[in-house]
Amino acid sequence: MLKLHIGPHWKMAPVRSGFAQTCLFAVASLMAIEVHGQALPVMRPRDSTGAIRTPPMKNDTISLPAVRITAKRSAVDVQLDKKVYRIGTDILSESGAAADVLNGIPSVTADATGTIRLRGNSNVTILVNGRRSGLTPANILTQIAAGSIERIEVMTSPSARYDAAGSAGTINIILKKNSKDKFGGQARVSFGHPNDYNLNANMNYKAGHWNLFATLGGRYSDYVGFYSTRQIATRNGAASLEKVQHENRHDDGRLIYLGGDYQANSKNTFTLAYFKNATRDIDQTALDYAFGPAGADSLLTRQGNSRENRSYNQFESNYTRTFDREGQKLTIDVQYDFWDSDKTWDLFTRKTFPLPASLPAIRTLSRGDSRDLVMQSDFVYPFSKQSAFEAGLKMETRSVLSDYKAGQYGNNGWAVLDGIDNKLNYKENIGAVYAQYKSQWGKLSYQAGLRYEYTQVDIHDRKGDFGSEKQYGRLFPTVNMSYGLQEGMTIQANYSRRIGRPSLWSLYPFNEVTDLNAQFVGNPGLNPSFTHVAELVLSRQWNKFTLNPTVYAHFTTAPILQYTFQSDKGVMITMPFNLASEKRYGAELSATYNPLPWLSLNGQLTGYLFRQYGFYRDTDFSFSNRSWNGRLNVRLKLPWKLTFQCRLDAQGPDNDAQSRTRPYYYLASGLSRTMFKGKATVVVDGTNVLNSNKRKTTIAAANYQIDRVSNFNAARFRLGFTYRFSKSETQTFRNRKEANRD
């Protein structure tokens, strides 16, 4: 009996016919493919002189049984400096957005507030198509449709090629670009409850020297949130507060991604593309306050209506030059981002007890815009098939203007409230240069690089109340090594130095007045944090089982934490600050098991502990704690072309020197069916189906205690339909020719 294997993921049913075996050996010989892992020599009959003998031609017809050869690529590619997850088989993200895709990636979580965590750490750099995006993380999570995403690259210890920002690592979201000849693409539509309507289409046309691509999308979504707070404060006498907040958020957006490649010849390619994301957010909040030292002696209600329009635009261009030497490449990239936003909050407050009364109306106006120019060039020179040298340089300049004003309506019309009327100017320049070398020696593959980044930051406001200028340059070494212990077993060791730059939101010094009791204020004096990252990864593959244990350590100076205190007016203020240092140690175990053709299991469990050291405002924030998080995913292939998927996420306690967050869990599930000969898919799915994604947090200090329950998004259910149209039976997608991409 003969078994034919073509590459690591090709499979073929056993062939028992003697004549069929002969034919397959002949085909294998002509194609120089492998049988049982060994390359077959090309064998042809020869005469006594050694010349190839040509057999006489015959007119004969032989009917052979059909031989079916199928190919299936692994959903995960493990490379020296990254793990690459291809998107397309996860039911729970079929009809959703980027947040749904990321929540299906091991070690990654994305919540409704726009926070993305990698191994429980929120200091993550998010790239779109290998570039920093002007979109906020929240907009990336909600506005980019899952159907537009080709793959996710997760880098816990990125090479020197990538920006050093993000102590937890880098997540790169790659959008689709079809490279199949002629015309192809897919369209997806979904409906949901609460209101959730999405329409997304990816199209591609290739002819001659041109490859044109487009992604069009629209969404109309409502979200329901619920928050409750119980607060006891002893400042200026004992007082208590009970607050309940109901939140209804509406987001709609339009997304366009248009572009084309022009291949002038076999060595020169030009790319030009335009990306636009326009959003409109309408939020409604209802806050009920009950004040009193013992029982309610004062009741207030506040109704809030918010409208925000945002327009984000991006132009990108690329030139790629290849050479006669295989693998040698020069790329030049230029990207220009610009966005503007306009947000208005109208707040109406009324006292309902003991005496009904209407308080003055409040309105806040926030306007902002940003301009970001990035220029980068990279050069790769291979010395051999096993070794290559790479170098590049990058320059980025960013300018952000933010104007914030709060007004209160009185007898003389609108007047400035509490002096809140200011304009912030933020300018940032980053220059970088890097070089790295990678090679292979026997079973050892390694890559070593060094990156230098120089940063200039200038922050000032119109009134002159805030001002900060910083300049700093740092070296960021990286080392990635992989060694094949035996067939199916590889061990990796990685090291990198990372930087955590404060976000613009963390630096923004103006407090919002939407809540009577709690406000967030940025800190213009924040400094960047620096982290040494080391990890050891083992990958073991069996026939049906894959195991990936990892241990890692992070050593950080000047980590950014949040501090909550009570102002002189009794308002709870939360602001970020730099602590002295933090040490974090963790272990992660991920596994995949396919015991049966119709059953697939995968899961991940991470445990970590940390120690923090330092003082802030005469308060000792030294603290140590441990926590964990886990995920279990089950996928079942059912009759009638049905597939069922269920995912359980669990998060352990999240504590620091001031706060305690209790463990919580949430469940997502979905059912899909393929039809029309595999060209269409119908999906029904639900997220947070048990409505259990509730965070219960206690914040305590010497003179107050706050107990909060936050439910950012209630349960959501969707029905989606996807249709793939192409003149070819299958579609493949190629990478953009960018310096930050393999």
N, C-alpha and C positions, 0 to 999 in steps of 0.2 A: 504494500500500500504506500502511496506517495502523498506527502503533504507539501504543498507549495506555499512558501512565505516570501512576500515581496516587501521588504522594509519592515520596520518594527511593529507597524500597526495594521498591516494587510493580513487578511485571513482568507482561507479558501477551504471549502469542504473537502474531505478525503476523496481521492480519485482512485478507483479500484480497477477500472478497465485497462487491460494491458495496452491496447492500441491508444487509448487516451493518454496513458502515461508516456508512451513514446512521443506522441504529439506535444505534450507539455514539456518534455525534456528538450525537444527540438526548439520550441518557442523560447524556453529558458536559455538555450545555448545562443540563439540569435540575439536575444535581448541582453545577454550577459548579466542575468539577475541571479538571485541566490536561492538555493534549495537547501533547507535545513540549516540556514545561516552560512552556507559556503558558496562562494562564487563558482559557477560552473564554467569550465573551459569551453571555448567555442570549438566544437568538433565537427569536421566535415570529412567525408570519405576521400581518400587519396589513392593514387595508383602507385606502382612500384618505384617511380622516379620521385615521388613526393608531391607531385602536382595534384591540385584539387580535381577530383573526378566529378563531372556533371552527369547525373543520371538522365536517361532518356525521358522525354515528356510523355505522359499518358492522358488520354481523354477518359476520365473516370470521375464519378460523383459519389462521395461518401457522406452520409448524414451522421453528424456527431451530436451527442447530447449537449445541451447548453451548460456552460461552465460560468458560474457567477462568482466574481471577485469583487469584494467590497472593501472600501477604505474607511477607517474611522480614526480621526486624530484625537489625541488626548485633549481634554478640556483645559489642561494646565501644562505650560512649558516652564521648566525650571532652568534658568540661566544663571550665569555667574553673579550678576548683580540685581536680579529681579525674578519675580514670578509673573507669568503672563497667563491671564484667565480669559479664554475666548467666550464670548457671550452668544447665547442662542438656544441653549437647552434648559434654561431655568424658567419654569412656568410662572413663578411668582413675580418675575420682572417683565413678562411679555407685554403687558398692557400699561406698565408703569413708567417711571422716570428714573433718572440716574440714582436716586436714593434707593429704589428697589433693587437695582443692579448691585450697588455697593453692599447692601445688606445681605446679599448672597455670596459675598467673597469672604473666605476665611480671614479671621483677625480684624476685619473691617466692620464698623458700625456707623450708621448715619441716622441722626434723629431729626425730628421736625423743626428744631431750632436752627438747623443748618450746621450743626457740629458734626464733624467727621473724626472718628477715632480709629487709630491703628494700635492694636494691642493695649487698648484702654487709654492711650495717650492722644490728646487732641492737637498736639503741635505737629500737624501734618501739612505738607505742601501739596496742593492740588494743581495738576497740570491738565490742560485740554489740548490734545494733539501735540504734546511735547512742549507746550508753552504755558507760562503763567497767564491766567485769564483775568480780565477786569471784572468778570462776574463774581459776585459774592458767593461763598460756599452754599448759602441757602438757595440762591438762584440757580446754581449749577445743579443742585439736587432736584429741584422741581421743574426747571424749564427745559432741560435736555432730556428728550424722550429716550426710553430704553431701546426702542427700535433703531435709534441713530447711532448706537454704540457698538463698535466691533469687538473691542477687548479692553480689559483693565490690566494695567501693569502696576504691580505692587513692589516697591523697593524699600525694604527696611534698612538697607545699608547701600545707598546708591553709589555708583562710581563717580569719578571726578568729572565726567562729562556733564552731570546734572548740577543744578544749583544746590548749594550747601544748606539751603533753608529747610527747616523742619526736623526737629530732633527725633521724632518718631519715625520719619521716613517720608517718602514721596509716593503719591498715587497719580498715575497718568491715565486719563480717560481718552481713548482713541475713537474718533468718529469714523463711520463707514465711508469708504470710497470704493465703488465697484470697478474692477479692472477687466472684466470679461468683455470680449469683443461684442460689437454691435450694441444692443440695448438690453438693460436689465434693471432690476430693482424690486422694491416691495412697498406695500401700503398697509397701514395699520390704523384701525379705528377702535375706540373703546368707550364704554359708558359705565358710570359707577354711581354708588350711593355712599355718602352724600354726593351731591352733584359733582361728577367727574367725567368730563368729555374730552377726549384726545383724538387728534387726527395727525398722522405722521406718514411721510412718504420719502423714500430714498430712491433716486433714479440715477442712471448712468448711461452715457452714450459714447462709444468709442469707434472711431473710424480714422484710418490713416495715421497721421501724426498727432491727432487730437484725442484727448480723453476728457469729456465734460461730465460733471457730476453736480448733483443738487440734493439737498435735504430741506424739506418744507414741513413745518409742524405748527399746530395750534392747540391750545388747551384752555379749558374753562372749568375751574375746580373750586369747590367749597370745602372748608375744614372746620371742625368743631373742637374747641378746647375747653377745659374746665380746670380752675385753680381755686384752692382754698388755703387760707392762712389763719393761724391762731398765734397771737403774739402777746407776750407778757413783758412789760418793761418797768423798771424801778427807778428810772431817771426822773427827777422832779416829782417823786411820789409814785406809788404803784398805779399802773394803768394797764388795761387789757384792750386787745383789738381782735375782732373776728372779721375776716374779709372773705368774700366769695366773688369769684370773677368768672363770668361766662363769656366765651369768645367765639365769634363767627368770622372766619377769614375767607375772603374770596380772592383768588388769583386767576388771571387769564393772561395768556402770552402768545406771541407769534415768533416763530423761529425760522430763519432762512440761512442756508449755507450753500453758496453758489461758487463754482470755480471750474478751472480747467488746467490740464497739463498739455504742453506743447513739446513734443519730442523732435527737436530740429534734426537730429541725427542720432546715431547709436550711442553717442557720448555726451550729448548736451540736451538737458531737459529744463523747461521753465514752467513754473506753477504760479498761478494767481488765483486768489480766492477771497470771498467776502462773507462775513458772518454777521448776522444781525439778530438780536433778541430784544423784543419790545414787550414790556409787561405792564399790567395794571393791577394794583392790589387795593382792595376795598375791605377794610376791617371794621367790625363793630364789637364793642366791648360793653359789658354791663357789670359794674362793680358795686357791691353792697358792703358798707362798713358799719360795724357796731362797736362803739367806743364805751368804755366805762371801767371804773375800778372794781366793781362787783356787779355784774349784770349790765345791760345796756342802758346808758343814760343819754346816748346821742346816736342817732341813726342817720347815715348819709347814703345817697345813691349817686353814682356818676355814670353817665352815658357818654361813650366815646365813638366818634366816627372818623375814620382815617381813609384818605385816598392818596395813592402814590403812583406816579407814572415814571417809568424808567426806560431809557433807550440805550442799549449797548451795541456798539459797532466795532468791527475788527476787520482790517485789511491785512492780508498776509501774502508774501511773495517768496519764492524759492528758486534758486538756480543750483542745479546739480551737474557736476562734471565728473565723468568717469574716464579711466585711462586704460591703456593696453594691459597693464598689470592687473590681474583679477583682484578685486577688492579695494583698489586705490580709488579714492573719491574725495572731491572737494565740494562743499556745500556752502551757500551764502543765503541767509534768511533775514528778511526785514518784516517786522510786524508793527502795526500801529493800531492802538485801541483808543476809543474815546466813548465816554458815556456821560449821561446827565440824568438827574432825577429831580422830582418835585413832589414833596409830601406835605400834606396838610392834616392836622388833627384838630377836630372841634370837640370840646369837652363841656358837658352841661352837668352841673352838680346841684343837688337839691337835698335839703335837710328834711327828713320826714318825722323825726321825734327829737325832743318833746314838742316843739312847735314847727309846723311846716313852714319852709322858707326856701326861696330860690337864691343860690349863690351866683356871683358874677360868672358869666361864660368865659372860657379860656380857649385861645386858639394858638397853635404852634405852627410855624412855617419852617420847612427845611428844604434848602436847595443845594444841590451839589453837582459838580462835574469833574471829570478826570481825563487826562491826556497821558498816554503811555507809549513810548517808542522803544522798540527792541531791535538791535542789530547783532547778528551772530554769524560767525564763520567757523567751520570745522574741516579738518583735513585728516584723512586716514591713509596710512601707507603700510601695506602688508610686506613683511620681509619674506614670509613663506605662508603656507596654508595654516600653520600653527601659531604664527606670531605676527603682531601688527603694532604699529605706533600710531597714536592719535593725539592731536593737539587742536586747540581752538581758543577763540576769544569772544567776549560778549560785552555789550554795553547797553544799559537800560536807563532811561530817564523818565520819571513819572512826576506829574503835577496834579494835585487835587485841591479843589476849592470847596468849602462847605460853609454855608450861611444858615445860621439857626436863630430863630426869633420866637419869643413867647409873649403873647399879649392878653390883657384882661379887659373885658368890656365894662365901662362905667358910665357915669353921667355925661362925660365929655367924649364918649366914643371909646375907641381902642387905645390902650396905653400899654407901654412895655411892662412886663411882669418881672419883678425881682431883678431888674437889670439884665435880663437874658436877651441880649441882642448883639451878636458877635459873628465874626467871619474868620474861619481858620484857613490858613494857607499851608499846605504840606508839599514839600518837594523832596524827592529822593533820587539819587544817582548811584548806580551800582556798576562797577567795572569788574570783569573777571577774565582770567586766563588760566588754562589748564593744559596738562600733558599727561598721558597715561600709556602704559605698555602692557600688552597681554600676550601670553604665550602658553604653550603646552609642552610638557616634558614627561613622556611616558603617560602614566595615569594622573599626573598632576597638571591641572590647569590653573593659571593664576593671572591676576590683573592688578597692577599697582599704578596709582595716579596721585597727582598733587594739583590742587586748585587754589588759586589766590583770588580773593574778593575784596574790593575796596568800596566802602559805603559812605555816602554823604547824605545826611538828613537835616533838613531845615524846617522848623515848625514855628510859626508866629501867627498872631491874630490881629484883627483890626484895632482893638482897643489897647493892645500892648500888655494885656494881663498875663499872657503866656508866651514863652519863647524858649526854644531849644535848638541848639545846633550840635550835631555829632558827626565825627569823622573817625573811621576805624578801618583798618585793614588786617586780614587774618589769612593764615594758611590752613587748608583743609586737606589732609592726606586721606587716602582711601586704599584699602587692600581687600581683594576678593580672591579666595582660593578654593579649589574643589579637587578632591582626590577620590578616585574610584577604588574602593576597597575590594570589591568583587563584583561580579555581574549582578546588577540590580541594586547595588548598595553604594552610595556616595556620601561623603562627608564634606561639608563646606565650613570655612572659617572666614568671617568678614569683620572689617574694622573701618570706621569712618568718623570724621569729626564734623559736627553739624552746628548750624546757627539757628536760633529762634528769634526772628525779628518781631517786634510788637506789631500787631495789626493796626490799621488806621482807626478802627472802632475802639481799640484799647487806648489809643492816644487822644481820642476826641474828648476835650475837657468840659463839654457843655452837657448838663443834666437835662433829661426829658422830664416833663411834668405831667405825664399821663396818669400817674398813680399818686394819690395823696400820701401814701405811706412808704413807698419803696422807689428808689431811683438808682440808675447806673451812671457813673461818672468815669470818664477816661482819665488817664494819667500821662500828660505830655513828657514827664521826666523818666519814663520807662527806658531801660537799657536792654539790649539783646541778651539772650542767654546762649551759652555754648555747651555742647554736649559731646562727650566721647561715647561712641556706640560700638559694642563688641558683641558678636553672636556666633554660636556654633550650631550648625544644622546637619542633621542626619536624614538621608532619604533612603528608604528601603522599599523595594517593589517586589512583590510576588505575583503570581498569576492573577489572582483576584483581590489582592490586598495591598494597599500602599500605606506606609507609615512614615510620618515626618515629625520627629521630636526636635525641639529647638530650645536652647538656653541662651539668654541674652543679659546684658548689663548696660545701663546708662549712667554716666556720671556727668552731672550738669552743674554749672556755675550760673548764678543769677537767674534761677527759674522764675517764671511769671505766675503768680497766684492771685487769688481774689480775697479782698478784705472787706468785711461788712461792719459798719459802725453806725451809731446813732448821732445825728446832727443836733445842734442846739435847738432846732425846731421840732425834734422828735422824729424826723424822717430817717428811715433806714437807708444808708448810702452804701453801695457796693462799688469798689474800685480795684483795679489791678495794681500790683506792686512787685518789686523784685525781692526775692528771698536770697539768702546767701548761697545755699547749695542744696542739691538733692542727689541721692543715690537710689537707683531703681534696679532690681533684679527680677528676672522672670523666667518661666519655663512654659513652653507651649507644645501641645501634642495635637496634631491633626492626622486624620486617617480616612481612607476610602476603602469600602468593602463592597464587592459585587458578587455575592454568593450565588445568585441565580441570574439567568438572562433577563428576567423581568423585575429584579430587585436591585436597587443601588442605595447604599448607605454612605454618608460621610458626616464627619463631625470634627469639632475642634474644642479644646479645653485649654485655657490659659490661666495660670496663677502667677501673681507677682507680689512683691513687697517693696516698700520704699521707705526711705528715711530723709526727712527734711530738716535743715538747720538754719537758724537765723532769727533776728528780731526786726520788727517794724513798728514804729510809733510806740516804742517802749513796751511792746507786747512780744512775748516769746512764742514764736511760731514753730519751734522745733517739734517734730511729730514723726511717728513711725506707724505703719499699718500694712496690712496685707489684704488682697482681694482676689477675685477671679471672675472669669466670664466664660461662657460656653455656648455651643450651637450644635444642634443635631438636625440633619436633613435626610428625609426619606423620599425616595422616588420609586414609584411602582408603574410598570407597564401592564395595562389591563386589556382585555379583549375589546374588539370593535375600535381599534386604533386609539384607545383612551390612555392617558397618562395622568397619574395622580402624584402630587408633591405636597409635602408637609414639612415645615421648618419651625423648630422651637429655639428661641433665643433666651438666654438667662444671664443676668448681670448680678454679680455679687455686690456687697456693700462698697460704697465709695465715700471714704472719709478723709478729712484733713483736720488741721488744728482747730477749725471753727465749726465745721459742718459734719453731719452724719447722714448718709443716704442709704436707705434700706434696700435689700435685694429685691429684684423684680424680674418678671419674665413676660414674654409675649409670643403669640402663635400666629403663623401665617400658613395658608393652604391654598391649593389650586388644582383644577382639573382641566386638561386640554384634550382636544381631539383633532387629528389631522384628516383632511379630506381633499378631494379633487386631485388624487394621485400625488399627495404630498405638497401641493402648491399652496394650500391654505391651512390655517390653524385657528380653532376657536378655543378661547381660554376663559374660564370662570375662576376668579381668585379673590381672596380676602386677606387683609392685613390687620394685625391687632384684633383678631376675630373674637377674642374673649374680653376685649376692652381692659386688658390687664397691664398695659404699658403705662403705669402710674408711678411716679417718683415721689417718695415720701422722704422729706429732708428736714432735719432739725439743725438750726444755726443757733449757737449759744455763746454768750459772753458774760462778763461779770454782772451787767445790769440789764440783760434782756435774754429772752429765748423766743425763737420763731419756729413754728411747726408748719410746714408747707406740704401740700399735695398737688402735683402737677400732672395733668393729662393733656399732652400737647395735641394729640390727634385721637379722636374716637375711632371705633372700628370702621373699616372701609371695605366695600365690595365692588368688584368690577366685572364687566363682560367685554371681552376683546376679540377682534377678528383681524387676522393677518393674511394677506394674499401676496405671493411672490410671483412676479411675472418676468420672464426672460426667454429669449430665443434659445438659450442653452438649458440643459437639464439641471445644471448646478451653477452656483455663483461662488466666486471667491473675491476677497477684498485685499487690496494691497496697502502697504504702508505709505504714508506721505514721505517724500524724500527730504526729511528734515535732519538737522544735525543732532537733535536730541533723540533720534529714533534709530533703532537698529534696522 
